[in-house]
């Protein structure tokens, strides 16, 4: 990710995960990358970020 915008993208993804709580992190990231025209090479990084956020949310809900 670009150094200047990387925090904005990561923050946006984190917030969307909290709102939508996606069932499939890979599909969620693919849709996000397509919609906001993010370079495709960052799908793996964003998918890991979504998985981490989902695990945080899963642990705090119970």
Steps between C-alpha positions, in 0.01 A plus 500: 500500500605854450667641807276805512167322457566165663367600840186643344431178310571280801285717727220490247516121473504464879194722534311315226578167666355629827187618321434210261667204677562311175470121495768458232805727542645417154176593318459814712851618407450417130183709493672784688802499266275498195268774627773741613753410227780400737799332332441125504835411651373599843215252522697262723599777741144626524361148538732437796388832647134400465569160660676665795215747551243220480687302763506808726127548456429133556691500827337815639141399421487192724 
